[in-house]
């Protein structure tokens, strides 16, 4: 089995990759530019006994996805699963957005799912599962500056529903998981600083009906289930793991 995790060297993507890693399995970690983080992530996954490969590629472009899947094919064996966690953070209001930057963000946060699935077709087979990491901001306007991420995620969720009609007959699953608020570098970039992110997560934990902040295992365990044969009949769903927010 091979698991490709985009955005897999930091934050939520790395947490999922680490949760899924098992001795002998092949984990492909995609990253955009941070070589230091990529090396650290590769070492962390390799320490589990998994075969860790890093691939630098911009999944927000067709060319980047073509390169990523070509490199994945070199180490691929067995069933291929894809966890698409990469995102481009561009905090902006819609009316004040630089439209070129906004379009770029929507490509990375939404259209890239289609790019990946198209380019992965030769590697996908019955039993393959694709999981997109979405957000509550895809269905609710949670902040005036979340639009570039939220609209991209909403686009990807729509793409998922349409792709089900083409993938399900082939025995390939596609779904999404929307974690609760997690303190990541992306959240810090969205709110302006690590300190602001810490305060935001603390407030969210106090307000959560479940009485705590999101743990990595809360959403990673859902991803693991969706990759398993037991989830064979789950298609086109967005599963929210937010403690009931």
N, C-alpha and C positions, 0 to 999 in steps of 0.2 A: 504494500500500500504506500502511496505517496500523497502527502498533504502539502499543497501550495498555500502559503499564507502571505497575502499582500500586506504591506505595512507591518511585516512580521518581526521587525527588530526593535520595536518600541511599544510602550503603552498596551492597549487592549490586544493588538495583534500578537505581541510577544507573550502576553499572559496566556492567550489561547494556545499558541504554539507550544509553550512549556507544559501546559495542562495536557495536551494531546500527545506529546512526545513519549515514545516507548522504544525500548531496545530493538534495533534492527529496522525500524521504520524510517522512511525517507521524508524529511521535512525540508521543504524549500522555502527560505525566508526572502521575500522581496523587500527591497528598500529603495528609497529615492536618492539619497546623497550622503547620509551620515556614516562614513566608513568606520569610525570608532565604535558607534553603537552597533553596527552590523557585526563587527568582529566579536564584541562582547556577547551579542545574542547567539552567534554561532557557537561560541564556547559553552554557553549555558545549555543549549539544546544538545550539543555533543556530549555533555557530561551525563545526560540521561541514558546514553547508549544509542540514541537515535543517530541516523546519518544526516547531518546538517549541512545544507548548501545555501549560500547567499547569492542572490542575483540582483544587481543594481539595474533598475529599469523604471522609467516613468510610466505608470499605468494610466495616466491621464491622456496618453497619446496612443494611437493605433500602432505606431512603430515600436513604442515601448512594450506594449502587450505582445506584439509579435516576437520581440527579442526574449521576453520573459518566458513565453511558452516554448520557444526553441531551446532555451537553456534547461527548462524543466524536463523536456523530452529526453535530454542526455542522461538524466539520473532517474527517470521515471521507471517504475516497475509495478505491476499489479494494478489495482484500482486507483484512479486519481480523484482526490477530493480537493475542492478549492474553498478557502475561507478568505473572503475579500474584505479586508479591514483598512486598506489604505484610504487616506482622506487628505484633502488640501484645505487648510484652515485660512479663511479670508474673512475676518470680522468686518462687517460693513452693513450699513443700511441698504435697502434696495435702491432708493432714489438717489443716494449718494455714492453708489458703487461705480468704480471704474469698470466699464462694461467688458473690456477685454479680460481683465482679471476675474471678473464674475463668471464669464463664459468658461474660462479655464478651470475655475473651481467646480462648476457644475459638470464639466467633462470628467474631472477626476472623481468627484463624489457621486456621480450618477451614471453617465454614459459609459464609463470605464467598465462597468459590469458587463455590458453587451460586448465591448471590445474583447474582454477576457474570455467570455464564453465562446464567442465565434472562433477565436484563435486556438482555444483549447479543444475544439471539436475532435481532432484526430486522436486525442488522448482520453477523451471521455468515453465511458462505456456503461453498460447496465451495472447498476450499483454505485456509480459515482454520485456524489452529493456536492452541491454548491451552496455555501452559506454566506450571505451578505450581512455585514455588520451595519445595522441601521441606527436610528436614533428617534427618540420621542419627538424631536424637532421636525421629523418628516410629516407628522400628522397634527402638530399644534405649533403655533407661532410662539416659541418660548422666550424669544428675545429679539429686539429690533435688529441686532447685529448678527443673528444666526442664519440669516436667509441664504447665504451662499452654500452653507452646509445642509441646511434643512431642505431646500428645494432640490438639491442634488440627490439627497437620500430619498426624497419622495419620488423623484424620477426613477431611481433604481427599483423602488418597491413596485412601481407600475410595470417596469421592464420584467420583473420577476413574474408577475401575473400573466403576462403575455408569453413569456418563455415556457411556462408550464405546459402550454398547449403543444409546443414542439419537443420539449424534453421528456415529458412524462411517458409518451408512447415508446421511448427508447429506454425506459427504466432509469432515467437520470432525474435526480431530485434537485429542486432549487427552492430555498426559503431564506428568511432573514431573521436575525436576532437583534433586538434593541436593548442594550444594557441600560441600567440606571446610570446616574452620574458617577463617573470614575475620575479620580484625580490623575490626569495625564498631562504631558507637555502640551498636547493639543488644547486641553481645557485652559491651561495657563495662558496660552497664546490667545485664546478666544476672549478671556476676561482681563488680560493685560499683565498678569504677573503670577508667580508661584504663590505669593502671600494671598492674593485675591482668590486664587483657585482653592487654597486650603480653607479659607473662610466660607466659600461657596459650598464646598463639599460638607463642611461641618453643619451649615444651616440646613442643607438638604437631608443630612442624616437625622437631625432633630425633627424635621417635618415629615419624615418617611413613616407611613403607617406601620412598617415592620420595625421601626425604632433603631435603625442603624444605617451605615453607608453601604454601598455596593462592594462586594468582595469579588475578586477575580473568578472564583469558582462558581459564583452565581450565574454568570453568563457563559463561561467556558464549558460548564457541564451541559448546558442546553445545546451548544455547538456540538459537543461530543455525541450527544444523543442523535442529533440530526445527521451526523455522519455515519451512524450505526445502521445495520440492516433492520433493526427494530423500527426505524422511522420510515420504512419503505413507502407507507401510504400517506405521509405528510408532504404536501405539495403547496407551494404558493403562499405560505403563511409568514406572518411577522409575529414572532414570539417575543414578548416584552418581559424582561427579567429586571424589574425595578422595585420590587418590594411592595407594589400596590399603589405607587404614586399616581 
